[in-house]
Amino acid sequence: MDAKGLDAVLGTVHDLLIAEDMNEAAQLVRAFPARAEQTGYDNWNGGTELWEVYFDVPPVDYSRLGARRSQIEEQITARLKVVLESETQDWYSAKIVPLVTHSKDWRAESSNLPREVRVNIIDGLRLENVHWQGRLDDVEFLNRLYDLQKLPSHDIRFPDAAGDIWQHCINNDDWDTYWVFSDERFGLADGSADTFLRFLCETVHPVVRPERDQAIKIVSHYNDQLKPIGWEILEEERIGGRPRFAYRQLDQHGKRAVSRARTVADALDAGWMAKAIERMERAIDTDPELAIGTAKELVESCCKTILTKRKAEFSRGADINDLTKLLVKELKLVPEDVSDQVRGAENIRLILRNLTQLTHNLAQLRGLYGTGHGKDGQHRGLQARHARLAVASAVAFIDFAADTYRHREELMVPMV
């Protein structure tokens, strides 16, 4: 099939997906380039060519699809069959693949510390008139991180970087205060994340900046930019009673929970849950209160989805407690028929009862700290670790509820 013919087929596939409310699959078909390649040949029934329709998706978008990729591929493949079965006996299936990029400098790039974030941090220093070298001069500061005698000079009068930096920053003082960030010798604008973050930590070292409050304020500015992309500067130890800082990547506990939540949403084919999960993932480290509020909404969405699939009635105004009770009753999440003779029977009952109590406590936490309610002037928000706890609790509930739902459906046990 040539490119023109494939494009016409995919246009029809797109329309079918839209008509059947498979909007994410339809958007993918429309947004990303596709190519058809023959991958095999089957001699059965007169001979059938096997074709793959590849959708080249940029790596970031490919990763965001996660477990949904298989579901979307199946949805597109089914519509390809509908469109093509009257025209050919060949078999076409959809495959989502990451777009292969060919950046010549990919080994030197730091994809997880974008240039725009670095620029924002540097601009923040400029706006606050913060001198990166603190109480030291430029040569003293940079000698703590680099061997200036081994770096080249930009001034032919000096044999190395130490000489020309002294000349232009101390003797003549004719370089811009923030010259170092654009000097390629130090790799701060486009070098590795480690180089840039190590530099930032040195700007708030007690020897460089002994004023504790000032150092903490600068670190807060750094983290405003770094945390949304998965990095953090934190106190590692104390020197002379003052903090020394190091950098780290944020832990992945919340992301693992979010990944599990996506699996649940995929299993229930719940698009509205997928939107809540995406919002929650972005907010865990950057907006803990939003993450807590969204975790509560996620539980509500799960309850409504399963109750709707079970054709169980619930009022439009039902809150999370009402929905949880209905779901517990509908799926018998807390079975009373666990025999006392079963080893650990009482422990099983307690665990299951406590699991259903999670939703009540999550609603209370959301009311106190999450989004959706006005706060007085003395309100203090929670931290990312509290958001991760709320998210993990919500995921534990929806995971168990969805698993129980699938188990009941597979066994075809009537719920009476």
C-alpha positions as CSV (number, residue, x, y, z in Angstrom):
1,M,0.0,0.0,0.0
2,D,1.4,3.4,-1.0
3,A,1.5,6.4,1.3
4,K,-1.6,8.0,-0.4
5,G,-3.6,4.8,0.0
6,L,-2.5,4.3,3.6
7,D,-3.5,7.9,4.5
8,A,-7.0,7.4,3.0
9,V,-7.4,4.2,5.0
10,L,-6.3,5.8,8.2
11,G,-8.7,8.7,7.7
12,T,-11.5,6.2,7.8
13,V,-10.0,4.4,10.8
14,H,-9.8,7.8,12.5
15,D,-13.5,8.5,11.8
16,L,-14.5,5.1,13.1
17,L,-12.6,5.5,16.3
18,I,-14.2,8.9,16.9
19,A,-17.6,7.5,16.3
20,E,-17.0,4.8,18.9
21,D,-15.6,7.2,21.5
22,M,-12.1,5.9,21.3
23,N,-10.7,9.4,21.3
24,E,-7.1,8.7,22.4
25,A,-6.6,6.1,19.6
26,A,-8.1,8.5,17.1
27,Q,-5.9,11.3,18.2
28,L,-2.8,9.1,17.9
29,V,-3.8,8.1,14.3
30,R,-4.3,11.8,13.4
31,A,-1.2,13.2,15.2
32,F,1.6,10.9,14.3
33,P,3.1,9.7,11.0
34,A,2.4,6.2,9.9
35,R,4.2,3.8,7.5
36,A,3.2,0.3,6.3
37,E,5.8,-2.4,6.0
38,Q,5.4,-6.1,4.9
39,T,6.7,-8.3,7.8
40,G,5.7,-11.7,6.6
41,Y,3.8,-14.0,4.3
42,D,1.3,-16.8,5.1
43,N,0.9,-19.5,2.4
44,W,-2.5,-20.6,3.9
45,N,-5.6,-20.0,1.9
46,G,-3.9,-18.9,-1.3
47,G,-1.3,-16.7,0.3
48,T,-1.7,-13.7,2.7
49,E,0.8,-10.9,3.1
50,L,1.3,-9.7,6.7
51,W,1.7,-6.0,7.1
52,E,2.5,-3.8,10.1
53,V,1.3,-0.2,10.2
54,Y,3.9,1.6,12.3
55,F,3.1,4.8,14.1
56,D,6.2,6.7,14.9
57,V,5.7,8.4,18.2
58,P,8.3,10.7,19.9
59,P,9.9,9.0,22.9
60,V,8.2,11.3,25.5
61,D,4.7,10.6,24.1
62,Y,5.5,6.9,23.7
63,S,6.5,6.6,27.4
64,R,3.4,8.5,28.5
65,L,1.1,5.9,26.8
66,G,2.5,3.2,29.1
67,A,0.3,0.1,29.3
68,R,-2.3,1.8,27.1
69,R,-0.2,1.2,24.0
70,S,-1.4,-2.4,23.6
71,Q,-5.1,-1.4,24.0
72,I,-4.7,1.4,21.5
73,E,-2.9,-0.9,19.0
74,E,-5.8,-3.4,19.3
75,Q,-8.4,-0.7,18.8
76,I,-6.6,0.6,15.6
77,T,-6.0,-3.0,14.3
78,A,-9.7,-3.9,14.6
79,R,-10.7,-0.8,12.6
80,L,-8.0,-1.5,10.0
81,K,-9.6,-4.9,9.5
82,V,-13.1,-3.4,9.1
83,V,-11.9,-0.9,6.4
84,L,-9.7,-3.3,4.5
85,E,-11.4,-6.7,4.6
86,S,-13.5,-6.0,1.5
87,E,-10.5,-4.8,-0.5
88,T,-7.8,-7.3,0.3
89,Q,-7.1,-10.6,2.0
90,D,-3.8,-9.3,3.4
91,W,-3.6,-8.8,7.1
92,Y,-2.8,-5.4,8.6
93,S,-2.0,-4.7,12.2
94,A,-1.1,-1.5,14.1
95,K,2.2,-1.1,16.0
96,I,3.2,1.9,18.1
97,V,7.0,2.5,18.1
98,P,9.2,5.2,19.5
99,L,10.4,7.7,16.8
100,V,14.1,7.2,16.2
101,T,15.9,10.5,16.6
102,H,19.3,11.4,15.2
103,S,20.7,14.1,17.4
104,K,24.4,14.2,16.7
105,D,25.1,15.5,20.2
106,W,22.9,13.1,22.1
107,R,25.7,11.7,24.3
108,A,26.5,15.2,25.5
109,E,22.9,16.3,26.1
110,S,21.1,16.1,29.4
111,S,17.6,15.2,28.5
112,N,16.3,15.2,32.0
113,L,17.7,18.7,32.8
114,P,16.4,20.9,29.9
115,R,18.1,24.1,28.8
116,E,15.1,26.2,29.6
117,V,15.2,25.1,33.2
118,R,18.8,26.0,33.5
119,V,18.0,29.4,32.0
120,N,15.2,30.0,34.5
121,I,17.6,29.2,37.4
122,I,20.3,31.6,36.0
123,D,17.6,34.3,35.4
124,G,16.5,33.9,39.0
125,L,20.0,34.5,40.2
126,R,20.1,37.7,38.1
127,L,16.8,38.9,39.3
128,E,17.7,38.5,42.9
129,N,21.2,39.9,42.3
130,V,22.8,36.7,43.7
131,H,26.5,36.3,43.0
132,W,27.1,32.7,42.3
133,Q,30.7,32.7,43.7
134,G,29.4,34.0,47.1
135,R,32.2,35.3,49.3
136,L,35.0,33.9,47.1
137,D,36.3,35.4,43.9
138,D,35.7,33.7,40.6
139,V,39.1,31.8,40.5
140,E,38.8,30.6,44.1
141,F,35.3,29.3,43.5
142,L,35.9,27.6,40.2
143,N,39.1,26.0,41.5
144,R,36.9,24.0,43.9
145,L,35.2,22.3,40.9
146,Y,37.7,22.4,38.0
147,D,41.4,22.2,37.4
148,L,41.7,25.7,35.9
149,Q,45.4,25.1,35.0
150,K,44.3,22.4,32.6
151,L,41.6,24.4,30.9
152,P,42.5,26.6,27.9
153,S,42.7,30.4,28.1
154,H,40.6,32.7,25.9
155,D,43.2,35.4,26.3
156,I,46.5,34.8,24.4
157,R,48.4,36.6,27.2
158,F,47.7,33.7,29.6
159,P,48.5,30.0,29.3
160,D,45.4,28.7,31.1
161,A,41.9,29.5,32.3
162,A,43.1,30.6,35.7
163,G,45.1,33.4,34.2
164,D,42.4,34.8,31.9
165,I,39.7,34.6,34.5
166,W,41.9,36.5,37.0
167,Q,42.6,39.1,34.4
168,H,39.0,39.7,33.4
169,C,37.1,39.1,36.6
170,I,39.5,40.4,39.3
171,N,42.2,42.6,37.7
172,N,40.1,44.4,35.0
173,D,36.6,43.2,36.1
174,D,35.3,43.6,32.5
175,W,33.3,40.4,32.2
176,D,29.6,40.1,33.0
177,T,28.9,38.8,36.5
178,Y,27.2,35.7,35.1
179,W,29.8,35.0,32.4
180,V,30.5,31.5,33.6
181,F,27.1,30.1,32.5
182,S,27.8,30.8,28.9
183,D,31.5,29.8,28.9
184,E,31.7,26.4,27.1
185,R,34.7,25.4,29.1
186,F,32.5,24.7,32.1
187,G,29.6,22.9,30.4
188,L,26.8,24.6,32.4
189,A,24.5,25.6,29.6
190,D,24.5,22.3,27.6
191,G,26.6,19.9,29.6
192,S,25.5,17.0,31.8
193,A,23.0,17.3,34.5
194,D,25.6,16.3,37.1
195,T,27.9,19.2,36.1
196,F,25.2,21.8,36.4
197,L,23.8,20.4,39.6
198,R,27.2,20.0,41.2
199,F,27.8,23.7,40.4
200,L,24.5,24.8,42.0
201,C,25.3,22.9,45.2
202,E,28.7,24.6,45.4
203,T,27.1,28.0,45.2
204,V,25.4,27.3,48.5
205,H,28.3,25.5,50.2
206,P,29.0,26.9,53.7
207,V,32.5,28.1,52.7
208,V,31.0,29.9,49.7
209,R,27.9,31.2,51.3
210,P,28.1,31.0,55.1
211,E,24.8,32.9,55.7
212,R,22.4,29.9,56.4
213,D,19.1,31.7,55.6
214,Q,20.4,33.1,52.3
215,A,21.6,29.6,51.3
216,I,18.2,28.0,52.1
217,K,16.4,30.7,50.1
218,I,18.6,30.1,47.1
219,V,18.1,26.3,47.3
220,S,14.3,26.9,47.5
221,H,14.6,28.9,44.2
222,Y,16.6,26.1,42.6
223,N,14.0,23.5,43.7
224,D,11.1,25.5,42.3
225,Q,12.6,24.8,38.9
226,L,14.2,21.3,39.5
227,K,11.4,19.4,41.3
228,P,8.9,19.5,38.3
229,I,11.5,17.7,36.2
230,G,12.5,15.1,38.9
231,W,15.5,16.6,40.6
232,E,16.0,18.0,44.1
233,I,18.7,19.8,46.1
234,L,18.7,18.8,49.7
235,E,20.7,19.1,52.9
236,E,23.2,16.2,53.1
237,E,25.2,17.1,56.2
238,R,26.3,20.0,58.4
239,I,29.6,21.8,58.5
240,G,30.1,24.1,61.4
241,G,26.4,24.1,62.0
242,R,25.6,25.1,58.5
243,P,24.0,22.8,55.9
244,R,26.0,21.3,53.0
245,F,23.8,20.4,50.1
246,A,23.8,17.6,47.5
247,Y,21.5,16.7,44.6
248,R,19.4,13.7,43.9
249,Q,16.7,12.4,41.6
250,L,13.3,12.3,43.3
251,D,12.2,8.8,44.3
252,Q,9.9,6.9,42.1
253,H,7.4,5.6,44.7
254,G,4.6,7.9,43.6
255,K,5.3,7.1,39.9
256,R,5.1,3.4,40.6
257,A,1.7,3.9,42.2
258,V,0.6,6.1,39.3
259,S,1.8,3.4,36.8
260,R,-0.3,0.8,38.7
261,A,-3.3,3.2,38.6
262,R,-2.9,3.4,34.8
263,T,-3.1,-0.4,34.6
264,V,-6.4,-0.3,36.5
265,A,-7.8,2.5,34.2
266,D,-6.8,0.5,31.2
267,A,-8.5,-2.7,32.5
268,L,-11.7,-0.8,33.2
269,D,-11.4,1.2,29.9
270,A,-12.1,4.3,31.8
271,G,-11.0,7.4,30.0
272,W,-12.0,9.8,32.7
273,M,-9.9,7.9,35.2
274,A,-6.9,8.2,32.8
275,K,-7.2,12.0,32.9
276,A,-7.3,12.1,36.7
277,I,-4.2,9.9,36.8
278,E,-2.3,12.1,34.4
279,R,-3.2,15.2,36.5
280,M,-2.2,13.3,39.7
281,E,1.2,12.3,38.3
282,R,2.1,15.8,37.4
283,A,1.1,17.1,40.9
284,I,2.7,14.6,43.3
285,D,6.0,16.6,43.6
286,T,4.9,20.0,42.3
287,D,1.5,20.5,43.9
288,P,0.9,17.9,46.7
289,E,-2.5,19.4,47.6
290,L,-3.8,18.9,44.1
291,A,-2.5,15.3,44.1
292,I,-4.4,14.6,47.3
293,G,-7.6,16.1,45.9
294,T,-7.1,14.2,42.7
295,A,-6.5,10.9,44.5
296,K,-9.9,11.2,46.1
297,E,-11.5,12.0,42.8
298,L,-9.7,8.9,41.4
299,V,-11.4,6.7,44.0
300,E,-14.8,8.2,43.1
301,S,-14.2,7.6,39.4
302,C,-13.3,4.0,40.0
303,C,-16.4,3.4,42.1
304,K,-18.7,5.0,39.5
305,T,-17.0,3.1,36.7
306,I,-17.4,-0.3,38.3
307,L,-21.0,0.4,39.6
308,T,-22.0,1.5,36.1
309,K,-20.5,-1.6,34.5
310,R,-22.4,-3.7,37.1
311,K,-25.6,-1.7,36.3
312,A,-25.9,-0.7,40.0
313,E,-27.8,2.5,40.6
314,F,-26.3,5.4,42.5
315,S,-27.5,9.0,42.9
316,R,-25.8,11.9,41.0
317,G,-25.0,13.5,44.4
318,A,-23.5,10.5,46.0
319,D,-20.2,11.3,47.8
320,I,-17.2,9.1,48.2
321,N,-18.5,7.5,51.3
322,D,-21.8,6.6,49.7
323,L,-20.0,5.3,46.6
324,T,-17.6,3.2,48.6
325,K,-20.4,1.6,50.6
326,L,-22.3,0.8,47.4
327,L,-19.2,-0.8,45.8
328,V,-18.4,-2.8,48.9
329,K,-21.9,-4.2,48.9
330,E,-22.0,-4.8,45.1
331,L,-18.7,-6.6,45.0
332,K,-18.7,-8.0,48.5
333,L,-15.3,-6.5,49.1
334,V,-15.5,-7.4,52.8
335,P,-16.9,-11.0,52.7
336,E,-18.6,-12.2,55.9
337,D,-18.4,-15.8,54.7
338,V,-14.7,-16.3,55.5
339,S,-14.7,-19.4,57.6
340,D,-13.3,-19.1,61.1
341,Q,-11.5,-22.3,60.4
342,V,-9.4,-20.6,57.7
343,R,-6.0,-19.7,59.1
344,G,-5.8,-16.0,59.6
345,A,-9.5,-15.5,58.9
346,E,-9.8,-12.6,61.3
347,N,-6.7,-10.9,59.9
348,I,-8.2,-11.2,56.4
349,R,-11.4,-9.5,57.6
350,L,-9.5,-6.7,59.3
351,I,-7.3,-6.0,56.4
352,L,-10.3,-5.8,54.0
353,R,-12.3,-3.6,56.4
354,N,-9.4,-1.2,56.8
355,L,-8.9,-1.1,53.1
356,T,-12.5,0.3,52.7
357,Q,-11.8,2.8,55.5
358,L,-9.0,4.3,53.4
359,T,-11.5,6.1,51.2
360,H,-13.2,7.8,54.2
361,N,-9.8,8.9,55.6
362,L,-8.8,10.1,52.1
363,A,-11.9,12.2,51.9
364,Q,-11.1,13.7,55.4
365,L,-7.5,14.4,54.3
366,R,-8.7,16.1,51.1
367,G,-11.0,18.3,53.1
368,L,-8.2,19.4,55.4
369,Y,-5.4,19.8,52.9
370,G,-6.5,19.0,49.4
371,T,-7.9,21.2,46.7
372,G,-11.6,22.2,46.6
373,H,-11.9,24.0,49.9
374,G,-11.0,27.5,51.0
375,K,-8.2,27.9,53.5
376,D,-7.6,30.5,56.2
377,G,-4.5,32.7,56.4
378,Q,-2.8,30.3,58.8
379,H,-3.1,27.2,56.5
380,R,0.0,25.2,55.9
381,G,0.2,22.7,53.2
382,L,1.5,19.2,53.1
383,Q,4.7,17.9,51.5
384,A,5.2,15.6,48.5
385,R,5.7,12.6,50.8
386,H,2.2,13.1,52.2
387,A,0.8,13.3,48.7
388,R,2.6,10.0,47.8
389,L,0.9,8.4,50.9
390,A,-2.5,9.6,49.7
391,V,-1.9,8.5,46.2
392,A,-0.6,5.0,47.2
393,S,-3.7,4.6,49.5
394,A,-6.1,5.5,46.7
395,V,-4.3,3.1,44.3
396,A,-4.4,0.3,46.8
397,F,-8.2,0.6,47.0
398,I,-8.9,0.9,43.3
399,D,-6.4,-1.9,42.5
400,F,-8.2,-4.3,44.8
401,A,-11.7,-3.1,43.8
402,A,-10.9,-3.5,40.0
403,D,-9.2,-6.9,40.6
404,T,-12.2,-8.1,42.5
405,Y,-14.5,-6.8,39.8
406,R,-12.6,-8.8,37.1
407,H,-12.6,-11.9,39.3
408,R,-16.4,-11.7,39.8
409,E,-16.9,-11.2,36.0
410,E,-14.7,-14.1,35.1
411,L,-16.5,-16.5,37.4
412,M,-19.8,-15.1,36.3
413,V,-21.0,-15.2,39.9
414,P,-24.3,-13.4,40.3
415,M,-24.3,-10.6,42.9
416,V,-27.5,-11.0,44.9
